Amino acid sequence: MSKHEDILTLAVTRYKAAIESDQTEREAYDDDIRFAINDEGCQWPAAIRASREGDNPPRPCLVFNKIPEKIDQVEGEFKQLKPSIKVRGVDSKADPKIAEILQGIINHIEYNSNARSAYNTAHTSTLYGGRGAWRIDIEEDDDDPFVRNIVINRIPNVLTVCWDPGAKKTDKSDAEYVFVSESISEKEFKAEYPGVEAMDWDSDDKLMEGWRTDKTIRRAEYWWKEKVEKTFYRVERVVDGVPIEMTVKEQGEGDLLIEEKKVKRPGVKWCNMIYNKVLEGPHDWPSKYIPIVIETGKEVNIAGQSKTRGMPRFAKDAQRMYDYFASASAESVALVPKVPYLVTPKMIGNHQSQWDQAATKNFMYLLYDADPLAPTLYPKREMPPQLSTAIAAELGRMEHDIMSAMNIYRESLGDESQAKSGTAINARQRQGNTGSYSYTDSFHVALTYSSKILIDLAPYVYDTERITRIRGEDDVERDVAINAREGAPILQGANQDFMVKSGNGYINDLSVGKYDVVATIGPSHATQRMETFDLIARLINSVPQFGLALGDILFKNMDVSGAEEAVKRLARMVPPEIMSDNPPEKPPDPKIMLEMKKIELKLQDQNRKDFETQMKAITELMKAEAAERGQQAQEMAAVMGLIKERLPPIGPQPGQGAQP
C-alpha cells in the first residue's frame, strides 16, 4: 500500500468510529437546537399537529416559545464580558517583556481576526445544544505572500467537527485525531478539483456511508498526531564575550558542540481528503496541538460515555405543555362568539340564510317567527364556556417549570416576582447567575486551550526579522521589532521600550524561553472606565474637596470630545504635593510644639539646679580637702621640728677639730 492509501484506510476507519460513538449526542444536539427555535414547527409533534389541523374546523397549534428569552439573557451577559489572556514566563530564559510582546501579539491576532465573532458563535451554540467550536489557521498576508499570519476563524456548524472518542479532557486537547468535514455538491467538487475521480455513490462499501450520496461528496480536513523525531543540540555559545551553555534546535556558527540528542516528540499532521483520495497534503502542522478548539456545555459521564447538554434540554416537555394549554385557552376563548342558539325549525325556517351567517357576520338584528307550539319561547344563545381556572394555573406552573429547568428566573429577566426586598431579588439573581456560570467556565477552559495553541504557534509563524504590531489591554497599539539583529535598521522604527537581548544575540527572539497563559473573563475596558467614572463622580458629589485632586482622572475615563485636553488642564491645577510621589512632610501641630517647648524649659531649669547643686558640693569638697591639706602641713611641720630637735647634729661643730 502507498503512503496515501495507509492514511486513507486509517482515516476512514477513525471517522466511522468517531461518528458512531457520538451519534446519540449529535442527534440530541440537533433536536435541542431545532426545538429551541421551533424549527419547522417542531415544538408540536408532527402526528399531533396533523390531527389537530385535520379537524373541522382546524384546532390551533400555537407556539409561545419561552426558551429563547432565557438563552438570550445568558448570551447577553456573556457578550458584555471581555475574554483576556495573560502570558507569563515559566523558566529562567523567559523575560517579562517578551511575555508582554506575546500577549500583545495574541491580542492583535484576536482583533484582526474578529475573534469575538468566533467566540460568540461557539458559545451560543453551546448554550443551545451543549457544544461549540472555533479553529486557528495560518494564512498568507494579503499584501505580502511571503508573510504568514495567525487567524482565528469561527465554525458555524459544530456538527461538522468530530473527534477521537478516546479523548477525556473537556477541551479535547488529548484527542489523537480530529475531522472537520463538509458536504459539497458534485458539480462544485468537479469545479474545484478538475480531473479528480470521486467514488461511485452506489458502492457496496459500508465504510463509505456518510462520504457519498447521489448528489453530494463529503470533503474532510483530517488532523492527526504522530511521534516525530527531532534533534536537539547542547552547545557552548559565546554571548557578549561570555561562554554560555544552552540547548538549541539548530547549531549556529561558532557554537561548540557538547552533545547531540535525538528524541521523539508529538507532532501534528494535516491532509484534505475524500473517501478514496488525498486531495492535499499530508503536511506537517507547526505545533504540537491540533488547532480545533471545542467548547462543551454541561457534561456528565455515563458508563464511559460523555453526555453534554445546553440550556433547553430539560425545558422541552414544559414548553410543549405550555404550548398545549395556551392553545386550549385560545381555543376556548375563540369559541365564545360561536356559541349555538337554541331554536325550533319553525322559528328560523323563513330566515335560514340570515341565521346561517350569524356566527360569521355582525347583524344588527336577527329575525325569527314565533312557534305556535312554543309561543313563549324565542331563540336563545347557550351560556358561553368559561375560561378554565385549571388552564390558567397550568400555564403559570409550566412557565415556572421552564425557568427552573433552565436556571433563569424572573429577577434575572427584569420581571416582577414574589421577591420584594432587594436582598431577596439579588439572591434570586445570583441563583440564576450561578446556574449559568458553568457555561462561562466551559468557555474559559476552551479559551485557555486556544491561547496555548497561539503561544505555541507564535515562534514558528513570527520567525523572521520583522516589525509586528502588538495590542495592549487598553487597546493601544505599538510597533515592536522581533527576531532582530543588533544594529538592524528596523530597530530604529520600533518601540524602544521593548528591546530584550536574547542569549543568542537577537533582539526579542520569541523562540527563547518557555511561556504559559492564564485566560480570564471579566468586564471590558470600556465597562471598567464607566465604573471608574461613576465611582469617582459619586465620591466627588459626596466630598466636593476631592474634585481638585480627582478631576483629571474623572475626565480621563470619559468618552467625550475634548476629554484629553480637559485632562491636561485639570492636571495643571492639581497641587504639586498631590501629584508628587514624595509629598512634603506635614508641619507639626503648634500645640504639640508648645508642650514640647515647656518640657524642654523644665528640663533646662532642672538641669541648671542639678548643676548648681553639684558645683556647691564640689566646692565644699574642695574646701574640706584644702583644710585637711593645711592641717596636714601643720602637723608635718610639727613632726619635722621634733625630729630636728631629737637628731644629733650632722658634721663637725664649730671649734671642734677632727680627730686623728
C-alpha angles and dihedrals in degrees: 000000000000123000091256092051090053090051093048095047093052093041095052091048092049093047092053091049092049094049096044095049092049100037097104092050092046091053091048090051091050092047093048096049093045092049093048092058094033091239109201090350093294094154085083113060109245095239094051092045092051091049095050095044090048094059120102106265096021116248118231122259099194124180122207098178109206096170105077095056090058092049091044089057094054092041092051092051090051093050090055090060124084119223110216136178129218118200119204135176120248103186140045093263094057119102127203091227092053088049088054091049092051090048090050091049091053091049090050092049089053092048096048093043094047084234091175088072090056091047093049093048092051094045094048089050089051092051092051101038111007101256140064138164147194133185140221119222139178113229135178117255114258093230101035118033090196091062118080126203133195114234135183114222131187126239105216095191113042090191088074086071124077128168147189108300088214092068110116104178121094093238092044090234089141093059113126092210141011132193127205107188141170136185115236130182119263090241092054091047094053091048092052097040108030114191095018112127113220122204121266112265095221094059119140091223105121092201088064092068109122094018100080140024130171090270108023141052124205114229117192137191106217121202120184139166125240134175106253124197113234131181123223127188129209105208142167110233127184112230118180089344093307120111111229129184114226143159115242137172093222130033117239129211111280094020115140108221113227101168139350121208133183117205137169116243130178112266133180128229131191138198138167113228151162124208097280105022143045105230098186134009147315092227133171114249111219096232139064090232128078102237097227112107118204123199117195131195124216108338135195130170121230118184091337094310119117113230118194131180143176131218102285099054099096096028095065098088092047089049091051090051091048091053090048096050092042089053091047091051092049091046091052094050093043091057094059095090089048098057105138126244124236106232142147122237091248093058096058103021094104093041101043096133093055094047092048089061097042093102094051104036133052105235120187088221141359121224122220139166122233114250111232089211091056106024094165095054129085133177108293130185119231119244108275117244112266122233106262115244087207090061091050091049092049092050090055092046094048092050090052090048090053091052092046093050091051096039092234119122136191092263091058089052094048094248125137116261143170090275105094107167121077090239093054093046092049090048091054091046090051089049090057093043091050092051093052096040091088088071091053089049091052089053089050090056091049093046091052091054091046090052092051089055091051093049091049093048098045098079091049097047097036093047101126134073105274148131111253131183121238128192125215129213088261089057091248112144126217133184111232131184116229132189089006126160118233110273093015113156092236090067090071093065096041130095107273093210089073107058110129116168110214126211091258092059097256126123115241097353104185093198093065117089134013122266137187133195137230116198120207133183117205145125117321121252090254091052091049090051091051092049091048091049092049093048095048092044091054091046092052090046090055096041110024091187088073090064093082092052099039104031095099092049090049092056091043088066095048119100096211136117113272094020093125093053090047090053091053093049095045091047089059089056095055111103112254093237089061095047094044120093088216107043118194118267116266113253114250122260111267091223091056090047091052092050090048090051091051091051090048092052091048090051091049092050091048091048090051092052092047089050093051091049091050092048092049091050091049091050092051090047091051091049091050091049091048092049090047091050091049091051090047090052092052091048090048091051091050092050091049090051092054091048092052091050095051101042119087117243116272119231130005117326122227113278094021122105129206118270121244 
